[in-house]
Amino acid sequence: MTNAEHTPFDGKAFVRDLTSAPGVYRMYAADDTLLYVGKAASLNKRVASYFNKALTIRIATMVGQIARIEVTVTRTPAEALILENQLIKTLKPRYNVMLRDDKSYPYVLLTLEEFPRVALHRGPRAIPGKYFGPYPSVYSVRETLNFMHRLFKLRNCEDSVFRNRTRPCLQYQIGRCTAPCVGLIDAASYAHDAHRAELFLSGRSEELGRELTAEMEAASARLDFEGAARLRDLLTGVRKLQSNHSLGNDGNDTDVLACVLRNGHACVMLLSWRDGRNLGTRSFFPKLNGEDSSAEVLAAFVSQYYGDHPPPREVWLDQDIPERELIEEALNEASLHKVRLRARFRGERATQVDFVRRNADVALSSELASNAAQKARLDSLCVLLGLEAPPHRIECYDISHTMGEATVASCVVFDENGPVRGQYRRFNITGITPGDDYAAMHQVLTRRFKRAMESIAEGEAPANPIPDLLLIDGGVGQLAQARAVLNELNVEGVAMIGVAKGPERIAGDETLVFPDGRELHPGKQSPGLQLIQQVRDEAHRFAITGHRGRRQKARTTSKLEDIPGIGPRRRSSLLKHFGGMVGLKAASAADIARVEGVNAALAERIYAALHGLA
């Protein structure tokens, strides 16, 4: 049955027996396309509103396509909010406003160890510890960490470095760490410093100040004037940090949000205040899917953003939003504290909101200008390469290594709007002759396209779609490898271009190599070449970052960590006895066996592992 033939959906009859409980509703078209996902404190009232009142053109168009509605009842509006966010992210309905942000949010991580480490963290929360954030930018995290190390002197080194230190590092020398790695502070004292840092990061600076004041007075009473002076300096640092900024909101944690729409695009600007400190702003550009109301966009942003991130006690909005009370109720239920969504202000607070709105307008103008430039470059690229239509997906591959060591291949993805960072991939290359770039390129392309073709053969959509344009960082040889792989796997419809550097390796002198042997020298003024350069440079950056990380990991990870029977204590004893890895590698098995806690059998295993005999 086609869309034209399906029986019109009787919405009024559907809602007649619909429950008034909270829940989530899903609207489907006749071809089972998901049109919209929404939440409701009362399903009956919310769904009935689509059929009992005048609608905007966008909503009326959507309602006209409804063939069926499914509902899921939840116990509370908070559960409905969470479920709605999950379904929007997973199913990507046609008419929902969707928050687009490919970057993972930065957090401050305080690990759960005997001597906790404080560091910047991004990505899955796989490391045991306490996470504080999210922060609007990496800069604000680094600024916070700078305060942490100056005030509380917690370590920031990786565990592999911490376990193998034999003397204090530079951080100790400049007064930013207490050197727990070499026992210059006991576990109890370090834990006390970590507790203070946790209070500070949790926004409980007043409680921290009271603790420090009490400890300072106690130290002074027992005539420990040196300890009292240290606590005084720490308290002064905390108070000074608190007074650096002023918001006028009684020190509450607050987010300020403003939304601006123009020419079918939107920008939501977020300004975060935590514990009286301005953590900076962050811009978001939601996908509108036809929505033309800034209030609706802002409401969708609040629901989706705070569905993933803990909300502060107050969220200031530059305009009132639909279902504000429902969203507020859901956030209250999901949080461990009361959340207020506020939309009307005077005085200093109105100035703050206006500041954020003006920044949103500037950010949207910049984004629209960038989009216009991107479209011009895409059009130029089509003419330059003789493409029938602008490519929807561009992939570029690059290889990075140092004299054949730690070879890493990168894949970056661009679409009509620019980089799609969530789909970037790195590949560790193994099993080839070190330094063989051709073999590395052949391996990475085989791994990438084989998975996609297997999914297509099984009737499934590949996790990463086949690109329209494939860029290879290299000349004729690298391009030949790409052509061979795509021929072997029967991949069709992909345009391929090799990007060879000029003789002087100057930007703009690149040669574009075609599979049929043709070559082009567009010159630095070509917008199409500028787009190719942007994609190629991003692939190079992503590859070399991965290579450096892999190489550094190989050099900082002690081989002793992989030997069964060698724990932190024995490892430390061995390194101290021989003065480091160089001395240990030069020792015989008999010499190793003289170290306390190492018997002859273990010494033989250590010797074999260090000399590649295992």
Disulfide bonds with the S-S distance in Angstrom:
none
